[in-house]
Amino acid sequence: MPGKYYDIATRAQALTLKVIKCPDAENTKITGLPRSTINSIHRTARARGYNPDACQTIFNSYVEDAPKSGAPIKATPEVEDAIIAALSKNSTTRGLSCQRLADLIAPKISARTVHRVLKRRGYRPYKPTTKPGLTAENKLTRLKWCKDHVDWTLEDWKDVIWSDETSVTMGSQRGRRRVWRLQSEAYLNHCVRRRWKGYKQFMF
């Protein structure tokens, strides 16, 4: 019957009967599917990689409906988990737009859906946390400085003059980069951007 929906189990049964040479009339009597539908299921399964001569398992992908054109994927729990997994992959994916994330996950998911899922899960676009990019030598030097001054009193620090500073960024953007993260993820490795000597000039 044109337009009628048949579940995957019925389609798989019809395909099995077709493969074992069950007459179409008997196949129709058992499954309720018209002969034309049975033949269509058989052709589609073969086109999707099913080989009836190899005694293959009949997977859902051989008999299920193809994605309908223009029908967006709904934000099921599985889709939401896929969005979060794609976002959390590395520091690059943290900075992708909703459209880029949608393209990364599936062709039929919309950028608006991605945005709604991120908002619902508590993610917001923040400026990335910045920290100096330190070599092993830098880290040892800073640790030594801290140990040398750990016992300083307030009076000792009053003799120190702290100057203000500004930086000029060369060769990259400044101030417009954002990363998607939870409020609690400010210092997560993928949400931190390191500044290396040579990329900025500091002025006092």
C-alpha positions as CSV (number, residue, x, y, z in Angstrom):
1,M,0.0,0.0,0.0
2,P,1.7,3.3,-1.1
3,G,2.6,5.5,1.7
4,K,2.2,2.9,4.4
5,Y,5.1,2.5,6.9
6,Y,6.6,-0.9,7.6
7,D,8.9,-1.4,10.6
8,I,12.4,-2.6,10.2
9,A,11.7,-6.1,11.6
10,T,9.1,-6.7,8.9
11,R,11.4,-5.4,6.2
12,A,14.2,-7.7,7.4
13,Q,11.8,-10.6,7.4
14,A,10.7,-9.9,3.8
15,L,14.3,-9.6,2.7
16,T,15.1,-12.9,4.3
17,L,12.2,-14.6,2.6
18,K,13.2,-13.1,-0.7
19,V,16.8,-14.3,-0.3
20,I,15.7,-17.9,0.5
21,K,13.6,-18.0,-2.7
22,C,10.2,-17.8,-1.0
23,P,7.6,-17.1,-3.6
24,D,6.5,-13.4,-3.6
25,A,2.9,-14.3,-3.1
26,E,3.8,-16.3,0.1
27,N,6.2,-13.5,1.2
28,T,3.3,-11.0,0.9
29,K,1.0,-13.3,2.8
30,I,3.5,-13.6,5.7
31,T,4.7,-10.0,5.9
32,G,1.8,-8.0,4.4
33,L,4.2,-6.2,2.1
34,P,3.3,-5.8,-1.6
35,R,5.5,-7.5,-4.2
36,S,6.8,-4.1,-5.4
37,T,7.9,-3.1,-1.9
38,I,9.6,-6.5,-1.3
39,N,11.6,-6.1,-4.5
40,S,12.4,-2.5,-3.6
41,I,13.7,-3.6,-0.2
42,H,15.9,-6.2,-1.9
43,R,17.3,-3.8,-4.4
44,T,18.0,-1.2,-1.7
45,A,19.8,-3.7,0.6
46,R,22.0,-4.8,-2.3
47,A,22.9,-1.2,-3.2
48,R,23.9,-0.6,0.5
49,G,26.3,-3.5,0.5
50,Y,24.2,-6.6,1.4
51,N,25.4,-9.7,-0.4
52,P,22.7,-12.5,-0.3
53,D,25.2,-15.1,-1.6
54,A,27.6,-14.5,1.4
55,C,25.1,-15.5,4.2
56,Q,25.6,-12.0,5.7
57,T,23.8,-10.7,8.7
58,I,21.0,-8.3,7.8
59,F,21.8,-5.0,9.5
60,N,19.3,-2.2,10.1
61,S,21.3,0.0,7.7
62,Y,20.3,-2.4,4.8
63,V,16.5,-2.0,5.3
64,E,15.9,1.3,7.2
65,D,14.6,4.5,5.6
66,A,17.1,6.8,4.0
67,P,17.4,10.2,5.7
68,K,14.7,12.5,4.2
69,S,15.9,15.6,2.4
70,G,15.6,18.7,4.5
71,A,14.6,16.9,7.7
72,P,16.9,18.1,10.5
73,I,18.2,15.7,13.1
74,K,16.4,16.2,16.4
75,A,18.4,16.9,19.5
76,T,18.1,13.5,21.2
77,P,20.2,12.6,24.2
78,E,22.6,10.8,21.9
79,V,22.9,13.8,19.6
80,E,23.5,16.1,22.6
81,D,26.2,13.8,23.8
82,A,27.8,13.8,20.3
83,I,27.8,17.6,20.3
84,I,29.5,17.8,23.7
85,A,32.0,15.1,22.7
86,A,32.9,17.0,19.5
87,L,33.2,20.3,21.3
88,S,35.4,18.8,24.1
89,K,37.8,17.1,21.7
90,N,40.6,19.7,21.8
91,S,41.5,23.4,22.0
92,T,40.6,23.9,18.3
93,T,37.1,22.5,18.6
94,R,36.5,24.7,21.7
95,G,36.7,27.7,19.5
96,L,34.5,26.6,16.6
97,S,31.3,28.3,15.7
98,C,28.0,26.5,16.1
99,Q,27.8,26.0,12.3
100,R,31.3,24.4,12.2
101,L,30.4,22.1,15.1
102,A,27.2,21.1,13.3
103,D,29.2,20.3,10.1
104,L,31.5,18.2,12.2
105,I,28.8,16.1,13.7
106,A,26.2,15.4,10.9
107,P,25.0,17.0,7.7
108,K,21.4,17.5,8.9
109,I,21.9,19.1,12.3
110,S,21.5,22.8,12.4
111,A,23.7,25.5,14.0
112,R,20.6,26.6,15.9
113,T,20.2,23.2,17.4
114,V,23.9,23.1,18.4
115,H,23.5,26.5,20.1
116,R,20.4,25.4,22.0
117,V,22.1,22.2,23.2
118,L,25.2,24.1,24.4
119,K,23.1,26.7,26.2
120,R,21.0,24.0,27.8
121,R,24.1,22.1,29.0
122,G,25.5,25.3,30.6
123,Y,28.2,26.2,28.0
124,R,28.8,29.8,27.2
125,P,31.3,31.6,24.8
126,Y,34.1,33.0,27.1
127,K,37.4,34.7,26.4
128,P,40.1,32.1,26.7
129,T,42.1,32.1,29.9
130,T,45.6,33.2,29.1
131,K,48.8,32.2,30.8
132,P,52.5,32.5,29.9
133,G,53.9,29.7,27.8
134,L,56.7,28.4,30.0
135,T,59.7,26.3,29.1
136,A,61.2,23.9,31.7
137,E,63.9,26.5,32.4
138,N,61.2,29.2,32.9
139,K,59.4,27.0,35.4
140,L,62.5,26.3,37.5
141,T,63.4,30.0,37.5
142,R,59.9,31.0,38.7
143,L,59.8,28.3,41.3
144,K,63.2,29.4,42.7
145,W,61.9,33.0,42.8
146,C,58.8,32.0,44.8
147,K,60.9,30.0,47.2
148,D,63.3,32.8,47.7
149,H,60.5,35.2,48.6
150,V,58.1,32.9,50.4
151,D,59.0,34.4,53.8
152,W,58.8,38.0,52.9
153,T,56.6,40.1,55.1
154,L,54.2,42.9,54.1
155,E,56.9,45.5,55.1
156,D,59.4,43.8,52.6
157,W,56.9,44.0,49.8
158,K,56.2,47.7,50.5
159,D,59.7,48.5,49.2
160,V,58.8,47.0,45.8
161,I,57.4,49.2,43.0
162,W,54.9,47.4,40.7
163,S,54.6,49.1,37.3
164,D,51.6,48.8,35.0
165,E,52.1,47.3,31.6
166,T,50.3,46.8,28.3
167,S,51.1,44.4,25.4
168,V,51.0,44.8,21.6
169,T,50.1,41.5,19.8
170,M,51.9,40.8,16.6
171,G,50.8,38.3,14.0
172,S,47.5,37.2,15.6
173,Q,44.1,38.4,16.7
174,R,43.6,39.9,20.1
175,G,40.4,40.1,22.2
176,R,38.0,38.5,19.8
177,R,38.6,34.8,20.4
178,R,36.1,32.8,22.3
179,V,35.9,29.3,23.6
180,W,32.8,27.3,24.5
181,R,33.1,26.1,28.1
182,L,31.3,25.7,31.4
183,Q,31.8,28.3,34.1
184,S,33.9,25.7,36.0
185,E,36.3,25.0,33.1
186,A,38.2,28.3,33.0
187,Y,41.5,26.5,33.7
188,L,40.8,23.4,31.7
189,N,43.7,22.7,29.4
190,H,41.7,23.1,26.2
191,C,40.3,26.4,27.3
192,V,43.6,28.0,28.1
193,R,45.7,30.0,25.5
194,R,49.4,30.2,26.1
195,R,51.4,33.3,25.3
196,W,55.0,32.7,24.1
197,K,57.8,35.2,24.0
198,G,58.2,36.8,20.6
199,Y,54.5,37.2,19.8
200,K,54.0,40.3,22.0
201,Q,55.9,43.4,22.9
202,F,55.4,44.7,26.4
203,M,55.5,48.4,27.3
204,F,55.8,49.8,30.8
